[in-house]
Amino acid sequence: TVTLTEVWGRDVKVTMVLYFLSEVVHPPMVIYMGEDKHENEELIRWSFPEDIWFHVDKLSSAHVYLRLPKGKSMDDIPDEVLTDCLQLVKANSIQGCKQNDVQIVYTPSTNLKKTQGMDMGQVGFHDQKLVRTAVVAKKSSEILNRLNKTKEERKPDLREEREQRDKLERMEARRKEQEERQREKEAAEKQKAEADLRSYKSIMKEDKMKSNKCDEKVDYRAIEEDFM
C-alpha cells in the first residue's frame, strides 16, 4: 500500500484489488477481494452499500465482496453466483483451503462494524440477524479455474470510486425529488382548473335559471291593467 498525497493532493492509498467475473449469469456479476490485510482495511472502509461481504468463519481468509445491482439484496443472489463466492473465499484461506466442510459467513457490507482496538482486517457486525452462513464441502477446481480465467488486478482509487457513486446517487435522488414536485404541482393545477370549471358551470346554470323565472316582486297584473 503506497500513499500518494503528493500526486492527488490528499491521502489516497493505492490498493491492489483482484477482480473476478461470475459468468454463470448474464450480465456477469463482479466479485473482488484485497490482496492482503492492508487491502482488506481499505475495502471495508470504501465498499459500496450494494456489496455483500464474505469471509471464512473463525479462520483467517481474504475478504471477498460481491457487488449487487442497486435495489437487490442477499435474497436475490443467484445460487450459482453464491457458490462462486463461497469457493473463492475458501480457496483464499490458508487453513480453510486445506479443509472440508468449511463454514463461510456473509453479510451486507453496511453491516460490518469496526471498533477501536480491533486488529487490521478484523470486523464485527451491527446486526447478527443479517449474518448468514454456508458450508463449502470441498474445493471445486472447475469453478476456481473458471473464475481465475477472468481475474484482473487493478489499483483503483477506492475512495474516489465510492465518492463518485454517492454523488451519482445524490443527483438521482434530487432528480426524482424534482420530478415528484413537478408532478404534485401539475396535479394541483389540474385540480384547481377542474374546480374552477365546475364553479363556472354552476354560475352559468344559476344565471340561466334566473333569466327564465318570473320575478315574484313584480306585479305583472297591475302592469297589464295600466297598459289597457
C-alpha positions as CSV (number, residue, x, y, z in Angstrom):
1,T,0.0,0.0,0.0
2,V,1.5,3.3,-1.1
3,T,0.4,6.8,-0.1
4,L,0.4,9.3,-3.0
5,T,-0.5,12.5,-1.2
6,E,1.9,14.4,-3.4
7,V,0.2,13.2,-6.6
8,W,-3.5,13.7,-5.7
9,G,-3.2,16.4,-3.1
10,R,-4.8,14.2,-0.4
11,D,-4.1,11.0,1.4
12,V,-5.0,8.4,-1.2
13,K,-3.9,4.8,-0.8
14,V,-3.2,2.8,-3.9
15,T,-4.7,-0.6,-3.2
16,M,-4.2,-3.8,-5.2
17,V,-7.6,-5.3,-5.8
18,L,-8.3,-8.6,-7.5
19,Y,-11.4,-8.6,-9.6
20,F,-13.3,-11.7,-10.9
21,L,-16.4,-12.2,-13.1
22,S,-19.0,-14.7,-12.2
23,E,-20.2,-15.5,-15.7
24,V,-22.8,-18.1,-14.7
25,V,-25.3,-15.3,-15.1
26,H,-25.9,-12.6,-17.7
27,P,-24.8,-9.9,-17.3
28,P,-21.8,-11.3,-15.3
29,M,-21.5,-10.2,-11.7
30,V,-18.3,-8.7,-10.2
31,I,-16.5,-10.3,-7.3
32,Y,-13.5,-8.7,-5.8
33,M,-11.1,-9.0,-2.9
34,G,-8.0,-7.5,-1.4
35,E,-4.5,-8.9,-1.9
36,D,-3.7,-8.8,1.9
37,K,-4.9,-7.4,5.2
38,H,-3.9,-3.9,4.3
39,E,-6.2,-4.0,1.3
40,N,-8.9,-5.5,3.4
41,E,-9.0,-2.4,5.6
42,E,-9.4,-0.2,2.6
43,L,-12.2,-2.4,1.2
44,I,-14.0,-2.3,4.5
45,R,-13.9,1.5,4.5
46,W,-14.8,2.2,0.9
47,S,-17.0,-0.8,-0.1
48,F,-20.4,0.1,-1.7
49,P,-23.7,-0.3,0.1
50,E,-24.6,-2.8,-2.6
51,D,-21.7,-5.1,-1.7
52,I,-22.0,-8.4,0.1
53,W,-19.0,-9.4,2.2
54,F,-17.8,-13.0,2.6
55,H,-15.2,-14.5,5.0
56,V,-14.3,-17.9,6.3
57,D,-15.9,-18.2,9.8
58,K,-13.4,-18.3,12.7
59,L,-10.4,-18.6,10.3
60,S,-8.2,-16.1,8.5
61,S,-9.1,-15.6,4.9
62,A,-9.4,-13.0,2.1
63,H,-12.3,-10.5,2.4
64,V,-14.4,-11.3,-0.7
65,Y,-17.1,-8.9,-1.9
66,L,-19.9,-9.5,-4.4
67,R,-21.3,-6.3,-6.0
68,L,-25.0,-6.5,-6.4
69,P,-27.1,-4.3,-8.8
70,K,-28.8,-1.4,-7.0
71,G,-32.1,-2.4,-5.4
72,K,-31.0,-6.1,-4.9
73,S,-30.3,-7.8,-1.6
74,M,-28.8,-11.1,-0.3
75,D,-32.1,-12.8,-1.1
76,D,-31.5,-12.0,-4.8
77,I,-28.1,-13.6,-5.2
78,P,-28.4,-16.4,-7.7
79,D,-27.3,-19.8,-6.3
80,E,-24.6,-20.3,-8.9
81,V,-23.1,-16.9,-8.1
82,L,-23.2,-17.6,-4.4
83,T,-21.3,-20.8,-5.0
84,D,-18.6,-18.9,-6.9
85,C,-18.2,-16.5,-3.9
86,L,-18.0,-19.3,-1.4
87,Q,-15.5,-21.3,-3.4
88,L,-13.3,-18.2,-3.8
89,V,-13.3,-17.4,-0.1
90,K,-12.4,-21.0,0.8
91,A,-9.6,-21.1,-1.7
92,N,-8.1,-17.9,-0.3
93,S,-7.9,-19.1,3.3
94,I,-4.6,-20.6,4.3
95,Q,-6.2,-23.0,6.7
96,G,-9.7,-23.2,5.0
97,C,-8.3,-24.2,1.6
98,K,-7.0,-27.5,3.2
99,Q,-10.2,-28.4,5.0
100,N,-13.5,-29.9,4.0
101,D,-16.9,-28.6,5.3
102,V,-15.6,-25.1,5.8
103,Q,-18.2,-22.6,7.1
104,I,-18.4,-19.2,5.4
105,V,-20.2,-16.1,6.8
106,Y,-21.6,-13.4,4.6
107,T,-23.5,-10.2,5.2
108,P,-24.1,-6.8,3.6
109,S,-21.0,-4.6,3.8
110,T,-23.1,-2.0,5.6
111,N,-23.4,-4.5,8.5
112,L,-19.7,-4.5,9.1
113,K,-18.5,-2.8,12.2
114,K,-15.0,-1.6,13.2
115,T,-14.3,-0.6,16.8
116,Q,-11.3,0.8,18.5
117,G,-8.7,-1.9,19.3
118,M,-9.7,-4.3,16.5
119,D,-6.8,-5.8,14.6
120,M,-6.2,-4.9,11.0
121,G,-8.8,-6.6,8.8
122,Q,-10.9,-7.7,11.8
123,V,-14.6,-6.8,11.8
124,G,-17.7,-7.2,13.9
125,F,-21.4,-6.9,12.9
126,H,-24.0,-4.3,13.7
127,D,-26.8,-6.8,13.5
128,Q,-26.1,-10.5,13.9
129,K,-29.5,-11.3,12.3
130,L,-28.1,-10.0,9.0
131,V,-25.3,-12.5,9.0
132,R,-25.8,-15.8,7.1
133,T,-23.7,-18.9,6.9
134,A,-23.0,-21.5,4.3
135,V,-20.8,-24.6,4.3
136,V,-18.4,-25.5,1.5
137,A,-18.0,-29.2,1.4
138,K,-14.8,-29.3,-0.7
139,K,-12.9,-27.3,-3.2
140,S,-14.2,-27.1,-6.8
141,S,-11.2,-26.8,-9.2
142,E,-13.6,-26.4,-12.1
143,I,-15.2,-23.3,-10.5
144,L,-11.9,-21.8,-9.4
145,N,-10.3,-22.3,-12.8
146,R,-13.2,-20.6,-14.5
147,L,-13.0,-17.6,-12.1
148,N,-9.3,-17.3,-12.4
149,K,-9.6,-17.0,-16.2
150,T,-11.4,-13.7,-15.6
151,K,-9.0,-12.5,-12.9
152,E,-7.8,-8.9,-13.3
153,E,-5.5,-6.9,-11.0
154,R,-6.2,-3.2,-10.6
155,K,-5.1,-0.4,-8.3
156,P,-8.3,1.7,-8.1
157,D,-8.8,4.8,-6.0
158,L,-11.4,3.2,-3.8
159,R,-12.3,6.4,-2.1
160,E,-12.8,8.2,-5.4
161,E,-15.0,5.4,-6.7
162,R,-17.2,5.5,-3.5
163,E,-17.5,9.3,-3.6
164,Q,-18.4,9.2,-7.2
165,R,-21.0,6.5,-6.5
166,D,-22.5,8.6,-3.7
167,K,-22.5,11.7,-5.8
168,L,-24.5,10.0,-8.6
169,E,-26.9,8.6,-6.0
170,R,-27.5,12.1,-4.6
171,M,-28.0,13.5,-8.1
172,E,-30.5,10.7,-8.9
173,A,-32.3,11.4,-5.6
174,R,-32.6,15.1,-6.4
175,R,-33.8,14.4,-9.9
176,K,-36.6,12.1,-8.5
177,E,-37.5,14.7,-5.9
178,Q,-37.8,17.4,-8.6
179,E,-39.9,15.1,-10.8
180,E,-42.1,14.4,-7.8
181,R,-42.6,18.1,-7.0
182,Q,-43.4,18.8,-10.7
183,R,-46.0,16.0,-10.7
184,E,-47.5,17.4,-7.5
185,K,-47.6,20.9,-9.0
186,E,-49.2,19.7,-12.2
187,A,-51.8,17.7,-10.2
188,A,-52.6,20.7,-8.1
189,E,-53.0,22.9,-11.2
190,K,-55.2,20.3,-12.8
191,Q,-57.4,20.0,-9.7
192,K,-57.7,23.8,-9.5
193,A,-58.6,24.0,-13.1
194,E,-61.3,21.4,-12.7
195,A,-62.7,23.1,-9.6
196,D,-62.8,26.5,-11.5
197,L,-64.6,24.8,-14.4
198,R,-67.2,23.3,-12.1
199,S,-67.7,26.7,-10.4
200,Y,-68.1,28.4,-13.7
201,K,-70.7,25.9,-14.9
202,S,-72.6,26.3,-11.7
203,I,-72.7,30.1,-12.1
204,M,-73.9,29.8,-15.7
205,K,-76.7,27.4,-14.7
206,E,-77.9,29.7,-11.9
207,D,-78.0,32.8,-14.2
208,K,-79.9,30.8,-16.8
209,M,-82.5,29.7,-14.3
210,K,-83.0,33.3,-13.0
211,S,-83.5,34.7,-16.5
212,N,-86.3,32.2,-17.3
213,K,-88.2,32.7,-14.0
214,C,-90.7,35.4,-13.3
215,D,-89.6,37.9,-10.7
216,E,-92.0,37.4,-7.7
217,K,-91.6,41.0,-6.6
218,V,-93.1,42.5,-9.8
219,D,-97.0,42.9,-10.1
220,Y,-97.5,41.8,-13.7
221,R,-101.3,42.2,-13.3
222,A,-101.0,45.9,-12.5
223,I,-98.8,46.3,-15.4
224,E,-101.4,44.7,-17.7
225,E,-104.1,47.0,-16.3
226,D,-102.1,50.1,-16.9
227,F,-101.4,49.0,-20.4
228,M,-105.1,48.5,-21.1
